[in-house]
Amino acid sequence: MTDKQILLGAVDYINKHGWQQHSLGFHGQSRCLLGACRSNIPNGEYTTDGWFCFLDRLRHLFGMEPAQWNDTVATSPEEVITKLQQIAATLP
């Protein structure tokens, strides 16, 4: 699964289940951007190391910790969706 697929899957997840701040949330309920990303990675697809590598790439793309951006910069699900779409558009 590519980073782009994960991010666009997170967009779909947030559209369907909603977005929240200050917590990953639980699968099938509203989630933060990282929780929405996690919900779109098939079980076993990413090892713990793979997840941390993905987070490192997101830190670079966001210019800060993605969780911090979700909790302190983002103000709406629409803003999160737009940001994820913008980032995904830059990826192969």
Secondary structure, DSSP 4 states (H G I P E B T S, - for coil): --HHHHHHHHHHHHHHH-B-SSS-B-TTS-B-HHHHHHTTSPTTTS-HHHHHHHHHHHHHHHTS-HHHIIIII--SHHHHHHHHHHHHHT--
